[in-house]
Amino acid sequence: MDTYRAPDTLQIHPSILYFGTPVVLITTRNPDGSANITPMSSAWALADRVTIGLTGGGQGLANLLRERECVLNLASEAMQASVECLAPTSGADPVPRWKRNYRHVADKFALAGWHALPSLRVNAPRIGEAPLQLEARLLHAAKRPLEAWRGDAGGYYTLELEVCAVHAHADIVVPGSSHIDPRRYRPLFYVFRHYHGIGASLGRTFKAEV
Ligand SMILES: Cc1cc2nc3c(=O)[nH]c(=O)nc-3n(C[C@H](O)[C@H](O)[C@H](O)COP(=O)(O)O)c2cc1C
């Protein structure tokens, strides 16, 4: 006889639905040629495409829409403290009215203590400290209304990017291959506004390459 007892559930109304995605640091070029860093986590990948979501009013979004290219730098667990230093900042000057408790920072590389490296295919720099750096070009941008949350943010954008070059720290690559070794790659995750590491491995899929 089936003795399964379903866990108790509650219907809730959370203010956000950040159920856990990697922290991506988007580097873009400002109009004056300097670099901006936008921490974000609403991103998913399929083949060589990455789709991201950005709320309106940010400097990274404006740069991406204008230059149509960027680098998606995947943050590691070791980068958490610097990511949080960048969290209450914006490259936009003035900071959008609805971003209370944010301040403008022109040089986010200096604030985070990271190093900019030139890219191969795009003008935005890579972040040397990030274990994975994906150079990407913008294929498609769509503006969506977002009345239920921050109605004054100018909505949000979904942006579809095509990755055109992948750089990985050598120590996370299986020697002699193009495979990332998940035992060595330690991505930083954003889970309901808390940072988490990857934890222990629970196994692999039948399609795993290493
Ligand atoms: C860990 C983390 C994840 C974030 N995820 C997103 C996101 O997915 N989309 C978004 O629009 N903003 C996200 N933000 C907020 C932006 O970083 C914030 O709006 C910032 O001011 C943008 O900087 P910019 O104006 O220089 O581009 C996130 C911030 C942090 C710290």
The ligand as an ORCA input file, in Angstrom:
! r2SCAN-3c Opt
* xyz 0 1
  C      23.729     39.197     -7.130
  C      22.913     40.216     -7.898
  C      22.030     39.793     -8.872
  C      21.298     40.730     -9.602
  N      20.481     40.300    -10.609
  C      19.896     41.190    -11.419
  C      19.163     40.760    -12.549
  O      19.071     39.562    -12.836
  N      18.590     41.716    -13.344
  C      18.705     43.040    -13.072
  O      18.173     43.864    -13.829
  N      19.399     43.484    -11.997
  C      19.995     42.592    -11.182
  N      20.735     43.028    -10.106
  C      20.747     44.477     -9.802
  C      21.766     45.274    -10.631
  O      23.081     44.836    -10.375
  C      21.621     46.763    -10.254
  O      20.416     47.252    -10.823
  C      22.790     47.634    -10.638
  O      22.589     48.942    -10.131
  C      22.982     47.729    -12.160
  O      24.173     48.422    -12.409
  P      24.344     49.365    -13.696
  O      23.275     50.439    -13.614
  O      25.729     49.933    -13.569
  O      24.160     48.482    -14.872
  C      21.443     42.119     -9.345
  C      22.341     42.525     -8.343
  C      23.067     41.589     -7.631
  C      24.040     42.071     -6.571
*
